[in-house]
Amino acid sequence: MAEKLLPTTVVGSYPQPDWLVDRSVLSHTVPRVRVKQMWRISDEFLEQAQDDATLLAIRDLERAGIDIVTDGEMRRESYSNRFATALDGIDNDNPAMVLSRAGAGQPTAMPRVVGKVCRRGPVEVRDMEFLRRNTERTAKITLPGPFTMTQQVKNEFYKDQEELAMDYAVAVNEEARDLVAAGADVIQLDEPWLRNDPEAAKRFAVKAIDRALEGITVPTVVHLCFGYAFLVSNKPTSYFFLSELAGSKAQQISIEAAQPKVDLGVLKDLSNKTIMLGVINLGDPIVESPEQVAERIRAGLKYVSPDRLVPAPDCGMKYMPRATAFAKLKALSDGAAIVRKELS
């Protein structure tokens, strides 16, 4: 882990270049099934183009001064579907149309679970190897969490969601172990859907997360949020499922706090965890000043000691203009530097 106090990071994604993806295809939803029409590059050149875009993302993160970098998730159609659609037991070709709880109740195409879910081979390992080769900074890679994946499919095979979640957890764990071997310094599970079904989450989410993180020797993070800013504008001001994570194996909890103006008193329930705190509002196109960022970091420090705070944006930056995303990350880095200087 980065040695300095208040190491900055990103949640995962960075904007993909317009020459790589057709943003109009992405403008309405976060894909659950494969959306190959999103890519502007033909299949024979796509991997090479994604590699080039990844290099751009890594260099942007480094130039902005981010301490814990990712690959920007340039190869992904969504934060979750690259991994979730690569597993056995999933029918991607004949999706179910399910009414979305996140949007305005419009039908969303979801993969169907038609057999036992298991990992047939590495999915993101090459992504991690490429990242490791191309940065000397602390490197993080993200995976969709087992609970969230149960919420993004139509289960037509398992007798209950818990059984499905535990098989997803095994698949995530196998992938995470290979990602550590490929050079990952931090493994993050994205679990934004814990808020959508708090009852089910209370029953088995921590059990599934713990199984997914079993035996992982590097720092681990669980990321929670209220959804991308472009889809969700009126965000709740409290988390329905947060204190429960105090007992999980994850060493860090990542929460969104800049846009929804969450009462940071909730962090007292997580006194044994490092907090990855959202201090960049992705719902506002205006770029924060470093001083604004510093103020949000200071607000977090009222509840969390400096050695347990990792400043970050609220969520993934995939849906933002790239110039705005870069400027916001530079403000994040400069804001953290202000507070770091005050602490020293």
MIDO-412190 format. One record per residue (C-alpha): residue number from 1; residue in one letter; chain; x negated, y, z negated. Coordinates in nm, 2 decimals, padded with zeros to 4 digits, m for minus. Example, Ala and Ser with C-alpha at 12.3 -4.5 7.8 and 13.67 -1.06 7.14 Angstrom:
# MIDO-412190
[1 a A [m01.23 m00.45 m00.78]]
[2 s A [m01.37 m00.11 m00.71]]
***
This chain:
# MIDO-412190
[1 m A [00.00 00.00 00.00]]
[2 a A [m00.12 00.36 00.06]]
[3 e A [m00.34 00.47 m00.23]]
[4 k A [m00.23 00.83 m00.23]]
[5 l A [00.07 00.96 m00.43]]
[6 l A [00.39 01.02 m00.24]]
[7 p A [00.29 00.82 00.07]]
[8 t A [00.53 00.92 00.35]]
[9 t A [00.70 00.67 00.58]]
[10 v A [00.99 00.62 00.83]]
[11 v A [01.29 00.40 00.78]]
[12 g A [01.20 00.22 01.11]]
[13 s A [01.31 00.36 01.44]]
[14 y A [01.18 00.66 01.64]]
[15 p A [01.35 00.80 01.95]]
[16 q A [01.30 00.59 02.26]]
[17 p A [01.19 00.78 02.57]]
[18 d A [01.45 00.87 02.83]]
[19 w A [01.25 00.69 03.10]]
[20 l A [01.28 00.37 02.90]]
[21 v A [01.65 00.37 02.79]]
[22 d A [01.97 00.51 02.92]]
[23 r A [02.11 00.70 02.62]]
[24 s A [02.46 00.72 02.76]]
[25 v A [02.49 00.34 02.72]]
[26 l A [02.40 00.39 02.35]]
[27 s A [02.61 00.69 02.28]]
[28 h A [02.92 00.52 02.13]]
[29 t A [02.80 00.24 01.91]]
[30 v A [02.52 00.04 01.75]]
[31 p A [02.50 m00.28 01.97]]
[32 r A [02.56 m00.62 01.80]]
[33 v A [02.53 m00.83 02.13]]
[34 r A [02.26 m00.78 02.39]]
[35 v A [02.29 m00.47 02.60]]
[36 k A [02.05 m00.52 02.88]]
[37 q A [02.20 m00.24 03.09]]
[38 m A [02.05 00.00 02.83]]
[39 w A [01.70 m00.05 02.98]]
[40 r A [01.60 00.16 03.28]]
[41 i A [01.30 m00.06 03.36]]
[42 s A [01.33 m00.39 03.56]]
[43 d A [01.26 m00.72 03.38]]
[44 e A [00.92 m00.77 03.53]]
[45 f A [00.78 m00.44 03.40]]
[46 l A [00.99 m00.41 03.08]]
[47 e A [00.75 m00.55 02.83]]
[48 q A [00.47 m00.33 02.96]]
[49 a A [00.69 m00.02 02.95]]
[50 q A [00.80 m00.11 02.59]]
[51 d A [00.43 m00.15 02.49]]
[52 d A [00.36 00.20 02.64]]
[53 a A [00.65 00.35 02.45]]
[54 t A [00.54 00.18 02.13]]
[55 l A [00.19 00.34 02.17]]
[56 l A [00.36 00.68 02.21]]
[57 a A [00.56 00.62 01.89]]
[58 i A [00.27 00.51 01.69]]
[59 r A [00.06 00.81 01.80]]
[60 d A [00.35 01.05 01.72]]
[61 l A [00.39 00.91 01.37]]
[62 e A [00.01 00.94 01.31]]
[63 r A [00.00 01.29 01.45]]
[64 a A [00.29 01.39 01.23]]
[65 g A [00.09 01.27 00.93]]
[66 i A [00.30 00.97 00.83]]
[67 d A [00.11 00.73 00.60]]
[68 i A [00.31 00.41 00.64]]
[69 v A [00.39 00.37 01.01]]
[70 t A [00.61 00.13 01.21]]
[71 d A [00.62 00.05 01.59]]
[72 g A [00.92 00.28 01.62]]
[73 e A [01.14 m00.02 01.72]]
[74 m A [01.09 00.07 02.08]]
[75 r A [01.17 m00.29 02.20]]
[76 r A [01.51 m00.30 02.02]]
[77 e A [01.85 m00.23 02.15]]
[78 s A [01.96 m00.18 01.78]]
[79 y A [01.79 m00.22 01.44]]
[80 s A [01.94 m00.57 01.41]]
[81 n A [02.03 m00.73 01.74]]
[82 r A [01.68 m00.81 01.86]]
[83 f A [01.64 m01.06 01.57]]
[84 a A [02.00 m01.16 01.51]]
[85 t A [02.07 m01.26 01.87]]
[86 a A [01.75 m01.47 01.90]]
[87 l A [01.87 m01.74 01.65]]
[88 d A [02.02 m02.08 01.72]]
[89 g A [02.39 m02.13 01.64]]
[90 i A [02.48 m01.79 01.79]]
[91 d A [02.69 m01.76 02.11]]
[92 n A [02.59 m01.42 02.27]]
[93 d A [02.75 m01.49 02.61]]
[94 n A [03.11 m01.51 02.50]]
[95 p A [03.14 m01.24 02.23]]
[96 a A [03.44 m01.18 02.01]]
[97 m A [03.60 m00.84 02.01]]
[98 v A [03.64 m00.74 01.64]]
[99 l A [03.79 m00.42 01.51]]
[100 s A [03.50 m00.21 01.36]]
[101 r A [03.52 m00.10 01.00]]
[102 a A [03.24 00.15 01.05]]
[103 g A [03.38 00.35 01.34]]
[104 a A [03.74 00.46 01.41]]
[105 g A [03.87 00.11 01.42]]
[106 q A [03.77 00.06 01.78]]
[107 p A [03.69 m00.30 01.90]]
[108 t A [03.32 m00.40 01.89]]
[109 a A [03.17 m00.69 02.08]]
[110 m A [03.01 m00.93 01.82]]
[111 p A [02.83 m01.26 01.87]]
[112 r A [03.01 m01.57 01.76]]
[113 v A [02.86 m01.82 01.51]]
[114 v A [02.93 m02.16 01.67]]
[115 g A [02.67 m02.38 01.49]]
[116 k A [02.41 m02.39 01.22]]
[117 v A [02.21 m02.07 01.22]]
[118 c A [01.83 m02.12 01.23]]
[119 r A [01.52 m01.96 01.37]]
[120 r A [01.39 m02.13 01.68]]
[121 g A [01.06 m01.94 01.70]]
[122 p A [00.89 m01.60 01.64]]
[123 v A [01.10 m01.29 01.74]]
[124 e A [00.90 m00.99 01.62]]
[125 v A [00.56 m01.14 01.57]]
[126 r A [00.41 m01.00 01.90]]
[127 d A [00.56 m00.66 01.80]]
[128 m A [00.37 m00.68 01.47]]
[129 e A [00.05 m00.79 01.63]]
[130 f A [00.07 m00.50 01.88]]
[131 l A [00.13 m00.25 01.59]]
[132 r A [m00.16 m00.40 01.39]]
[133 r A [m00.40 m00.37 01.68]]
[134 n A [m00.31 m00.01 01.75]]
[135 t A [m00.32 00.16 01.40]]
[136 e A [m00.54 00.16 01.10]]
[137 r A [m00.27 00.30 00.88]]
[138 t A [m00.05 00.10 00.65]]
[139 a A [00.19 m00.09 00.88]]
[140 k A [00.55 m00.18 00.81]]
[141 i A [00.80 m00.38 01.01]]
[142 t A [01.17 m00.42 00.96]]
[143 l A [01.42 m00.71 00.98]]
[144 p A [01.79 m00.71 00.95]]
[145 g A [01.90 m00.83 00.61]]
[146 p A [02.09 m01.16 00.57]]
[147 f A [02.40 m00.99 00.42]]
[148 t A [02.43 m00.73 00.70]]
[149 m A [02.39 m01.00 00.97]]
[150 t A [02.70 m01.19 00.83]]
[151 q A [02.90 m00.87 00.88]]
[152 q A [02.80 m00.83 01.24]]
[153 v A [02.92 m01.17 01.38]]
[154 k A [03.24 m01.36 01.40]]
[155 n A [03.20 m01.67 01.19]]
[156 e A [03.36 m01.97 01.36]]
[157 f A [03.14 m02.24 01.20]]
[158 y A [03.07 m02.20 00.83]]
[159 k A [03.33 m02.26 00.56]]
[160 d A [03.23 m01.93 00.39]]
[161 q A [03.02 m01.62 00.43]]
[162 e A [02.78 m01.71 00.15]]
[163 e A [02.67 m02.03 00.33]]
[164 l A [02.61 m01.83 00.65]]
[165 a A [02.42 m01.56 00.46]]
[166 m A [02.19 m01.82 00.30]]
[167 d A [02.10 m01.97 00.64]]
[168 y A [02.03 m01.62 00.77]]
[169 a A [01.81 m01.57 00.47]]
[170 v A [01.60 m01.88 00.55]]
[171 a A [01.56 m01.76 00.91]]
[172 v A [01.46 m01.41 00.79]]
[173 n A [01.21 m01.56 00.54]]
[174 e A [01.04 m01.77 00.81]]
[175 e A [01.00 m01.47 01.03]]
[176 a A [00.88 m01.25 00.74]]
[177 r A [00.61 m01.50 00.65]]
[178 d A [00.48 m01.50 01.01]]
[179 l A [00.49 m01.12 01.01]]
[180 v A [00.27 m01.10 00.71]]
[181 a A [00.03 m01.34 00.88]]
[182 a A [00.04 m01.11 01.18]]
[183 g A [m00.08 m00.82 00.97]]
[184 a A [00.23 m00.65 00.82]]
[185 d A [00.14 m00.45 00.50]]
[186 v A [00.51 m00.39 00.42]]
[187 i A [00.83 m00.59 00.50]]
[188 q A [01.16 m00.41 00.50]]
[189 l A [01.51 m00.56 00.51]]
[190 d A [01.78 m00.33 00.65]]
[191 e A [02.10 m00.39 00.45]]
[192 p A [02.33 m00.10 00.54]]
[193 w A [02.64 m00.32 00.53]]
[194 l A [02.62 m00.39 00.15]]
[195 r A [02.84 m00.08 00.11]]
[196 n A [03.11 m00.21 00.35]]
[197 d A [03.20 m00.52 00.14]]
[198 p A [03.09 m00.46 m00.22]]
[199 e A [03.29 m00.75 m00.35]]
[200 a A [03.11 m01.01 m00.12]]
[201 a A [02.79 m00.82 m00.19]]
[202 k A [02.83 m00.86 m00.56]]
[203 r A [02.89 m01.24 m00.51]]
[204 f A [02.59 m01.33 m00.30]]
[205 a A [02.39 m01.04 m00.15]]
[206 v A [02.11 m01.04 m00.41]]
[207 k A [02.08 m01.42 m00.39]]
[208 a A [02.05 m01.40 m00.01]]
[209 i A [01.80 m01.11 m00.02]]
[210 d A [01.59 m01.30 m00.28]]
[211 r A [01.58 m01.61 m00.06]]
[212 a A [01.48 m01.40 00.24]]
[213 l A [01.19 m01.25 00.04]]
[214 e A [01.08 m01.57 m00.12]]
[215 g A [00.70 m01.61 m00.12]]
[216 i A [00.63 m01.28 00.06]]
[217 t A [00.31 m01.14 m00.08]]
[218 v A [00.31 m00.79 00.05]]
[219 p A [00.54 m00.50 m00.08]]
[220 t A [00.90 m00.55 00.02]]
[221 v A [01.18 m00.29 00.07]]
[222 v A [01.56 m00.31 00.10]]
[223 h A [01.70 m00.02 00.30]]
[224 l A [02.06 00.10 00.22]]
[225 c A [02.24 00.38 00.41]]
[226 f A [02.58 00.50 00.50]]
[227 g A [02.53 00.46 00.88]]
[228 y A [02.37 00.67 01.15]]
[229 a A [02.45 01.04 01.13]]
[230 f A [02.59 01.05 01.49]]
[231 l A [02.86 00.80 01.39]]
[232 v A [02.93 00.89 01.03]]
[233 s A [02.96 01.26 00.93]]
[234 n A [03.16 01.27 00.61]]
[235 k A [02.93 01.05 00.40]]
[236 p A [03.02 00.93 00.05]]
[237 t A [02.82 01.08 m00.24]]
[238 s A [02.76 00.76 m00.43]]
[239 y A [02.66 00.40 m00.36]]
[240 f A [02.89 00.12 m00.44]]
[241 f A [02.61 m00.13 m00.46]]
[242 l A [02.28 m00.01 m00.59]]
[243 s A [02.22 m00.09 m00.96]]
[244 e A [02.28 m00.46 m00.87]]
[245 l A [01.95 m00.44 m00.67]]
[246 a A [01.76 m00.38 m00.99]]
[247 g A [01.74 m00.75 m01.04]]
[248 s A [01.64 m00.84 m00.68]]
[249 k A [01.29 m00.95 m00.57]]
[250 a A [01.25 m00.64 m00.35]]
[251 q A [00.99 m00.41 m00.50]]
[252 q A [01.13 m00.10 m00.33]]
[253 i A [01.48 00.03 m00.26]]
[254 s A [01.53 00.28 00.02]]
[255 i A [01.82 00.52 m00.01]]
[256 e A [01.97 00.80 00.20]]
[257 a A [02.00 01.12 m00.01]]
[258 a A [01.95 01.43 00.21]]
[259 q A [02.27 01.43 00.43]]
[260 p A [02.52 01.27 00.18]]
[261 k A [02.38 01.47 m00.12]]
[262 v A [02.38 01.17 m00.35]]
[263 d A [02.36 01.23 m00.72]]
[264 l A [02.01 01.11 m00.79]]
[265 g A [02.10 01.02 m01.14]]
[266 v A [02.17 00.67 m00.99]]
[267 l A [01.80 00.62 m00.97]]
[268 k A [01.78 00.57 m01.35]]
[269 d A [01.94 00.22 m01.29]]
[270 l A [01.64 00.13 m01.07]]
[271 s A [01.36 00.21 m01.32]]
[272 n A [01.17 m00.11 m01.23]]
[273 k A [01.16 m00.02 m00.85]]
[274 t A [00.97 00.21 m00.62]]
[275 i A [01.22 00.44 m00.45]]
[276 m A [01.19 00.52 m00.08]]
[277 l A [01.39 00.85 m00.09]]
[278 g A [01.57 01.00 00.21]]
[279 v A [01.46 01.37 00.21]]
[280 i A [01.52 01.44 00.58]]
[281 n A [01.88 01.50 00.69]]
[282 l A [01.93 01.34 01.04]]
[283 g A [02.28 01.48 01.07]]
[284 d A [02.14 01.84 01.10]]
[285 p A [01.96 01.93 01.42]]
[286 i A [01.78 02.22 01.24]]
[287 v A [01.44 02.11 01.13]]
[288 e A [01.37 02.14 00.76]]
[289 s A [01.10 02.37 00.63]]
[290 p A [00.82 02.19 00.44]]
[291 e A [00.94 02.38 00.13]]
[292 q A [01.29 02.24 00.17]]
[293 v A [01.14 01.89 00.18]]
[294 a A [00.93 01.96 m00.12]]
[295 e A [01.24 02.07 m00.31]]
[296 r A [01.42 01.74 m00.23]]
[297 i A [01.11 01.55 m00.34]]
[298 r A [01.10 01.74 m00.67]]
[299 a A [01.47 01.66 m00.72]]
[300 g A [01.37 01.29 m00.69]]
[301 l A [01.08 01.33 m00.93]]
[302 k A [01.33 01.43 m01.21]]
[303 y A [01.43 01.06 m01.22]]
[304 v A [01.14 00.87 m01.06]]
[305 s A [00.77 00.90 m01.16]]
[306 p A [00.54 01.02 m00.87]]
[307 d A [00.37 00.67 m00.84]]
[308 r A [00.71 00.52 m00.76]]
[309 l A [00.83 00.77 m00.50]]
[310 v A [00.79 00.72 m00.12]]
[311 p A [00.94 01.02 00.08]]
[312 a A [01.12 00.92 00.41]]
[313 p A [01.39 01.03 00.64]]
[314 d A [01.75 00.92 00.55]]
[315 c A [01.78 00.66 00.82]]
[316 g A [01.64 00.55 01.15]]
[317 m A [01.57 00.83 01.40]]
[318 k A [01.66 00.64 01.72]]
[319 y A [01.95 00.86 01.82]]
[320 m A [01.77 01.20 01.78]]
[321 p A [01.59 01.41 02.05]]
[322 r A [01.23 01.31 02.02]]
[323 a A [01.10 01.67 01.97]]
[324 t A [01.34 01.72 01.68]]
[325 a A [01.23 01.38 01.53]]
[326 f A [00.86 01.47 01.55]]
[327 a A [00.92 01.82 01.40]]
[328 k A [01.12 01.67 01.11]]
[329 l A [00.84 01.41 01.04]]
[330 k A [00.58 01.69 01.04]]
[331 a A [00.80 01.88 00.79]]
[332 l A [00.82 01.56 00.58]]
[333 s A [00.44 01.52 00.58]]
[334 d A [00.38 01.88 00.50]]
[335 g A [00.65 01.89 00.23]]
[336 a A [00.50 01.58 00.06]]
[337 a A [00.15 01.75 00.07]]
[338 i A [00.29 02.06 m00.11]]
[339 v A [00.42 01.84 m00.40]]
[340 r A [00.11 01.62 m00.40]]
[341 k A [m00.10 01.93 m00.45]]
[342 e A [00.12 02.05 m00.74]]
[343 l A [00.09 01.71 m00.91]]
[344 s A [m00.29 01.70 m00.88]]
***
